[in-house]
Amino acid sequence: MEVGSFAGKVVVVTGGTGGIGRAVCEGFAEQGASVAVLDVRGTEQVASEVSKRYGVPAEGYELDVSDRSAVVRVMDAVVADLGGLDVLVTLAGGSLGTPKGLDEIEEEHVDLVVDVNVKGTFYCAQAALARMPDDGAVVTVSSIGGRQPSPVTGVPYAASKAAVLGLTRRLAREVGGRGQRVNAVAPGLFLTGRLQQMYDEMPAAERDEVLGAIPLGRFPELREIVDPVLFLAGPGASYITGVVLDVNGGRFMPL
């Protein structure tokens, strides 16, 4: 990708203060984009650091993506503050500290994961697409856990990340006539934050099994999810919509 591929574009990244989220913000900023960092906390600091390092406008907005009215207000603020909205990346989500064991999962755990992963993705995409130009792009974030059973996540996470794929395809069909594109990435085991902790707490035999199931024989670097996101959001994917790009080192190989 050429340097400056996103110059003049405004990119919104939800979950932008997490390990992957921050790396994605920096990836777009390095390519010249103005960046809106959305998360439940810490957004102003990340935005300030990104702006200083890459010399681009960046703003932080604290947001619970499961609050639809708050999502609308923040998307309006992004347009007002940064002058538009061209790309959305929906990284907000995860297991959110809920238990993995089937017998331990309570109603509030299911509600939390679905509200953030599914409803939050939809609310952000709905609001962003309404404010994007005809060449706007959305990159949603599913997971290998939504593609096949995962040893590190529970049923609500798996169900919600599978739902993101159906949501992505339907959105792509809905807005394709306008020229807008909606695609998904499904990352494998990027060991950041809670996932690193969950992996570290697994028995050694299970950790060896997880690593042994990856044909490339290693865990990924952050840039190896950033680059696919930038590709799907950029001009090189101008005729690609409604797809899921699996980024998992070959652990899951769909037909």
C-alpha positions in Angstrom: 0.0 0.0 0.0 1.4 3.4 -1.0 2.2 5.9 1.8 -0.7 8.4 2.1 -3.3 6.0 0.7 -5.9 7.4 3.2 -4.9 11.0 3.0 -7.9 13.2 3.3 -10.0 10.4 4.7 -11.6 10.2 8.1 -11.5 6.8 9.8 -13.5 5.8 12.9 -12.1 2.9 15.0 -14.3 1.5 17.8 -12.4 -0.3 20.5 -9.6 2.0 19.5 -7.6 1.9 22.8 -7.1 -1.9 22.8 -4.1 -3.7 21.6 -5.4 -4.3 18.1 -7.5 -1.1 18.1 -4.6 1.2 18.7 -2.5 -0.6 16.1 -5.3 -0.1 13.6 -5.5 3.6 14.5 -1.8 3.9 14.0 -1.9 2.0 10.7 -4.5 4.4 9.2 -2.7 7.5 10.6 0.5 6.3 9.0 -1.3 6.3 5.7 -2.5 9.9 6.2 -6.0 9.5 7.6 -7.6 11.6 10.3 -8.6 9.2 13.1 -11.5 9.1 15.5 -10.6 6.8 18.5 -13.8 5.4 20.1 -13.8 3.3 23.3 -15.2 3.3 26.8 -12.1 5.0 28.2 -8.6 6.3 27.4 -9.5 7.7 24.0 -8.1 11.2 24.4 -4.7 10.0 25.4 -4.5 7.5 22.4 -5.7 10.1 20.0 -3.2 12.7 21.3 -0.3 10.2 20.9 -1.4 9.1 17.4 -1.7 12.7 16.3 1.7 13.7 17.6 3.5 10.6 16.2 2.0 10.7 12.7 1.1 14.4 12.3 -2.5 13.9 11.5 -5.7 15.1 13.2 -7.0 12.6 15.7 -9.9 12.9 18.3 -11.0 10.7 21.1 -14.6 9.9 22.0 -15.7 7.9 25.0 -18.6 5.6 23.9 -20.6 2.5 24.9 -21.4 1.1 21.5 -24.5 -0.7 22.8 -26.1 2.8 23.5 -27.7 3.6 20.1 -28.4 7.3 20.9 -24.9 7.8 22.1 -23.5 6.2 18.9 -25.5 8.7 16.8 -24.2 11.6 18.9 -20.6 10.5 18.5 -20.8 9.9 14.8 -22.3 13.4 14.4 -19.4 14.8 16.5 -16.8 13.0 14.4 -18.3 14.6 11.2 -18.3 18.0 12.8 -14.8 17.8 14.4 -12.9 16.0 11.6 -14.9 17.1 8.5 -16.4 13.8 7.4 -16.6 10.0 7.9 -15.2 7.7 5.2 -14.2 4.4 7.0 -15.5 2.6 10.0 -13.7 -0.3 11.7 -15.8 -2.1 14.5 -13.2 -3.5 16.9 -15.3 -2.9 20.1 -16.3 -6.2 21.6 -14.9 -9.5 22.9 -15.8 -11.9 25.7 -15.9 -8.9 28.0 -14.8 -10.8 31.0 -17.7 -13.2 30.9 -17.2 -16.9 31.9 -16.4 -19.6 29.4 -17.9 -22.6 31.1 -21.4 -23.4 30.0 -22.8 -23.9 33.5 -21.4 -20.6 34.6 -23.0 -18.4 31.9 -25.8 -16.3 33.2 -28.4 -14.1 31.5 -26.5 -10.9 32.1 -23.4 -12.5 30.5 -25.3 -13.3 27.3 -26.9 -9.9 27.2 -23.6 -8.0 27.6 -21.8 -9.9 24.9 -24.6 -9.7 22.4 -25.3 -6.1 23.2 -21.7 -5.0 22.5 -20.6 -7.5 19.8 -23.8 -7.6 17.7 -26.0 -4.6 18.6 -22.9 -2.3 18.9 -21.6 -3.4 15.6 -24.9 -2.8 13.9 -25.6 0.6 15.6 -22.1 1.9 14.6 -22.4 0.6 11.1 -25.9 2.0 10.6 -24.9 5.4 11.9 -21.6 5.6 10.0 -23.1 4.4 6.7 -25.7 7.1 6.8 -22.9 9.7 7.1 -20.5 8.2 4.6 -19.9 9.2 0.9 -20.7 6.6 -1.8 -17.2 5.2 -1.7 -17.3 4.7 2.1 -16.2 1.4 3.6 -17.0 -0.6 6.8 -14.8 -3.3 8.1 -16.5 -5.4 10.8 -14.6 -7.7 13.1 -15.7 -11.3 13.6 -13.3 -14.0 15.0 -12.1 -17.5 14.3 -14.3 -18.2 17.3 -17.3 -17.4 15.2 -16.1 -19.6 12.4 -15.3 -22.8 14.4 -15.3 -23.8 18.0 -12.5 -22.1 20.0 -10.8 -23.4 23.1 -10.5 -20.0 24.7 -14.0 -18.5 24.3 -17.6 -19.4 25.4 -20.9 -19.9 23.6 -22.1 -16.2 23.7 -18.9 -15.0 22.1 -19.0 -17.6 19.4 -22.7 -16.9 18.7 -22.2 -13.2 18.6 -19.2 -13.3 16.3 -21.0 -15.6 13.9 -23.9 -13.1 13.9 -21.5 -10.4 12.9 -20.8 -12.3 9.6 -24.5 -12.4 8.8 -24.9 -8.8 9.7 -21.9 -7.9 7.4 -23.3 -9.7 4.4 -26.8 -8.2 4.8 -25.4 -4.7 5.2 -23.2 -5.2 2.1 -26.3 -6.2 0.1 -28.2 -3.3 1.5 -25.8 -0.5 0.7 -24.0 -1.9 -2.3 -26.2 0.0 -4.7 -24.8 3.2 -3.2 -21.3 2.1 -3.8 -20.5 1.6 -0.1 -18.7 -1.6 0.9 -19.0 -3.8 4.0 -16.5 -6.6 4.7 -15.3 -8.5 7.7 -12.1 -9.8 9.1 -12.0 -12.9 11.3 -8.8 -12.8 13.3 -7.3 -15.9 14.9 -5.4 -15.8 18.2 -3.9 -12.3 18.5 -2.6 -12.5 22.1 -3.4 -9.1 23.5 -5.2 -8.1 26.7 -7.7 -10.7 28.1 -6.9 -13.2 25.4 -3.3 -13.3 26.5 -4.4 -13.8 30.1 -6.8 -16.6 29.1 -4.1 -18.3 27.0 -1.5 -18.0 29.9 -4.0 -19.6 32.3 -4.6 -22.7 30.1 -2.8 -25.9 31.0 0.5 -26.4 29.1 -0.9 -29.3 27.0 -3.8 -27.1 25.8 -1.5 -24.3 25.0 0.7 -26.7 22.9 -2.5 -28.0 21.2 -3.6 -24.4 20.3 -0.2 -23.5 18.8 0.1 -26.9 17.1 -3.1 -26.4 15.3 -1.7 -23.3 13.4 -0.1 -24.4 10.2 2.2 -21.4 10.2 3.4 -22.6 13.6 3.4 -19.2 15.3 1.2 -16.5 16.8 0.7 -13.4 14.7 2.1 -9.9 15.0 -0.2 -6.9 15.3 0.7 -5.7 11.8 -0.7 -8.9 10.4 -4.3 -7.9 11.3 -3.7 -4.2 10.6 -2.7 -4.7 7.0 -5.8 -6.8 6.1 -8.1 -4.2 7.7 -6.4 -1.4 5.7 -6.7 -3.5 2.5 -10.4 -4.1 2.9 -11.0 -0.4 3.7 -8.9 0.9 0.8 -8.9 1.3 -3.0 -7.3 -2.1 -3.6 -10.5 -3.8 -2.4 -12.8 -1.5 -4.4 -14.7 -4.5 -6.0 -14.9 -6.5 -2.8 -17.9 -6.5 -0.6 -19.7 -8.9 1.7 -16.7 -11.1 2.3 -14.9 -12.4 5.4 -11.1 -12.4 5.3 -9.8 -15.1 7.7 -6.6 -14.0 9.3 -5.5 -17.0 11.4 -2.3 -18.6 10.1 -4.2 -21.4 8.4 -5.9 -22.7 11.5 -9.3 -22.5 9.8 -9.5 -23.1 6.1 -13.0 -22.7 4.7 -14.0 -24.3 1.5 
